[in-house]
Amino acid sequence: MAATLGAITGAGVYGAGYERHHLGVTRATLRVRNLPRAWDGFRIALLTDIHHSALVPAADVAAAVTLANGERPDLIVLGGDYVTVSDRAYMEPVAELLAPLRAPHGVIAILGNHDDDRFMPAALRRQHIEVLDDDHHTVRVRGRAMDLVGIRFWTRSRARIESIVRRARAPVLLLAHDPRRLTEASELGVAAVLSGHTHGGQIVLPGIGAVAARKFPVAAGTGRLGDTPIFVSRGIGTVYVPVRINCPPEVALVTLTNV
């Protein structure tokens, strides 16, 4: 019992003091069916679940921005949950920390379950970051277009998601904070999905896995439902418990390629 308690305590200290700040770049490939040839090799940096707060310092956010810019991606996507429980004290600061992000095709943001519908998107827009609030944005690469569709966490009904996707032109890249929207994306023939929300489980136990993320189709990394692939990022910050175990934070660099 003493040995077990010691191991648990040691893991907690390590997860709180080191691993949750040990940010790195994760590189992944999404194989997309019928991807326009001009888009083959298109690189997207995904930063999500930042949760800037007293527990997630500005230095961690700034480090993520530096890593993302250093990869020189074609596009940057911000996947939601910039603060925790809509804490307005950190909305303007996190938006200012994200302002230096640069990519040739811009910086696109969506909203998570910890973001309100008014003050957080306004703070991002003041830093010239485009926020897709149940809307779409067209990106052209060498004359070939793809529409990015960004939905709120609370946009869940198939009918509502379909109405937004149908306004866009195929192929569609869905930006959805919650990876459970993969079900609707697959049914609607969406080309690919980028998500966060899970934190990768945040605590991944040997032999047990990510207990907190079992309800999701993919806890972290790539997956597929039918013809629709998805990438789910472990995110940058932590929520509620300032610990990560076997689940370090990440800036994800996702490369699109043809199947």
N, C-alpha and C positions, 0 to 999 in steps of 0.2 A: 504493500500500500504506500509506503514511504517513497519507494522508487517511482511508482506511478504518479504520485502527487508531485514529485520533483520534476518528472518529465513534462507533466502538464504545465507546471509553473514556468519551467525553462522555455517551453514552446511559446507560452503567452508573452513572456518578456521579449523573446526574439521577434515574435510577430508584431508586437507593439512598438518596440524600439528600433527595429531594423527593417524587417521585410516589407512593412507597409510603406516605407519610404524608398524601397529599392526599385526604382522605376527603370524600365528598359523598353526597348523597341521589339515588338513581335511582328514578324513578317509572315503573311499568309497569302495564299492564292485562291481566288474564287473562280471556278470554272463555270462560265455562263453560256448557256445554249443560245445560238444565233446572235452572239455578240458582234456588233459591227466591226469589221476588220480594223477600222481606224481607232477603235477603242481597245484593241488587244494590247495589253501591257500598261493600261491606264492605272495610275497609282493613287490610292486614296489614304490619307492619314485620318484615323478615327480616334478622337479623344472623347471619352464619355465618363459619366459618373464621377465628376470632379469633387463634388461635395465640399467645396471650400467652406471652412468653419474653423472654430477654435482647435479642432482635432486634425484638420487638413490644412497645413500652413501655406502661405503664399509661395514659399520656396518650392514646394512640391508642384504647384501649378506652373510656376515659371520654368521649372525643369522640364515639365511635359511640353511646354511651348517650344523651348530650345530644341528638344529632341525631334519634335515634329518638323520644325523649320529646317533642321539639319538634314532630314531625309529628302528634302526638295520634292514633295509630292505634287501631283497635278491638281489635286483638290483636297481640301480639308473639311471633314464632317465633324460637327460637335453633337454628341448623341444624347444630351439631356442630363438632368440632375446636376446643375451647376452649384447649387447650395443644398442645405438639408432643411427639410420642413419649411420651405419658403421663407427662410431667414433673410429679411430685407437688409440686414446689416452687412451681408456679404455679397449682395447682388452686384452693386456697382464695382466693388473691388475685384470680383472674379471676372467681370466683363473687361475691366481695364487690364487685368493680367493676360487675358486672351487676345487683346487687341493687336499685339505684334505678329500674330499668325499670318502667314502669307503663302499663297499658292496661285499659279497662273489662272486657274479656273475658279478661284474664290474660296470663301469660307462660308459654309452652310450649317445652320444650327436647327435642331428640333428641341422639343420640350419633354421633360420627364415628369414622373409623378411627384417629385419634390419641388417642381417649378410652378409658380403661379402663371396665370394667363395674361398678366398685365405688366408687372414691374420687371420681371426677369427678361422677357423679350424686349422690353423698351430699353433696358440697360445694354443688352447685346446690340441692338440696332443703333444705339448712340455711338458704338464703336465700329459702325459700318459692317456688322456681321449680319448677313441675311438670315432671317428666321422663317422657316417653313412651318406654319401653323395650319395644318390640314390644307396644304397647298402644294404646288409643284413649281419646279424651276428647270429650265432647259439649258443643258450644257452641250456645246458643239465642239467636236474634235475633228479637225480636217474635214469640215463640212458635214459630218455625220452626227446627228442629234441623239441624245438620251435624256429622258426626263427624270429628274430626282423628285420623288413624292415624299414629303415629310408629314408624318401624322403625330398628333399629341398622344401621350400615354393613355389618356382617357377616351380616345377614339378607338372603340372596340367592335362596334357592330359591323357585320359584313356589308350591310347595305350602305353604311356611311363610307367605309373604306372603298367600296366599289365605286361610289359616286365620285370620289376624289381621284382614284386611279383612272377612271374612264375619261376624265377631263385632260389627262396627260396623253402623250403620244408614246407608243411602244418604240423601243424597249424601255421599261420602267425599272429604276433602282429605288426600292422602298427603304426609307429611313424611318425605322420604328424603334422607339426606346425599348419596348417589350418584345423579346424574341417569340412570344406566343403568337404574334401576328404573322408568323410564318405560315400558319394554317390558311388564313385568308389570302396571303400573297400567292401561295401555291394554287389555290382554287381560281384565282384571278389571272394566272399566267404571268405574274411579275417575274422579271428577269433575275433579280437577286435582292437580298435583304441585308442591311447593316443594322445591328442592334447592340444594346448594352444591358443595363438594369440588373443583371444577375450578380455582378462583381465577381463572377466566376465561382460563386459560393462564398468567397472571402476567406472561409476556413475550410480547407480540404484535408480530411483526416485519412491517414493510411488505411487501406482496406475497407474504408467506408465511403470515401468520396466527399462531394460537396453536398452536405445534407440540406443546406438552405436553398439549393438551386435544383432540387429534384423535380419540381413542378414544371420546369422549363424544357422545351424540346432539345435545346443545346445550352449547356451551362457556360461554355467558353470555347472559342475556336470555331471551326467550320462544321457545317452540317448541310443536309439537303432534305427536302420533302418534294417528291416528284421531280419536276424539272427545275425547281427553284432552290438555289443554294443560299446559305446564310452564313454570315460571320458575326459572332458575338464576342465583344471585348470584355475583359476582366475589369476594365475601367482604371481610374487613377486614384480615387479617394476611398474612404471607408465611411460606413454609416452605422450609428448606434454603438457598435463595439469597435474601438480603434485598433484592430488587430487584423493581420493577414497571415495565414499559415499555409504553406505550399501553394500559394496563390498570389504571386507578386503583382503589383500594379503595372500597367502597360500603356504605351502609345502603340496603337496597331497601325501597320502599313499593309494595306490590302491591295493586291494587284489583280485586276480583272483580266481574264484570258478566255479564249474559246474552249468549249468542251472538245 
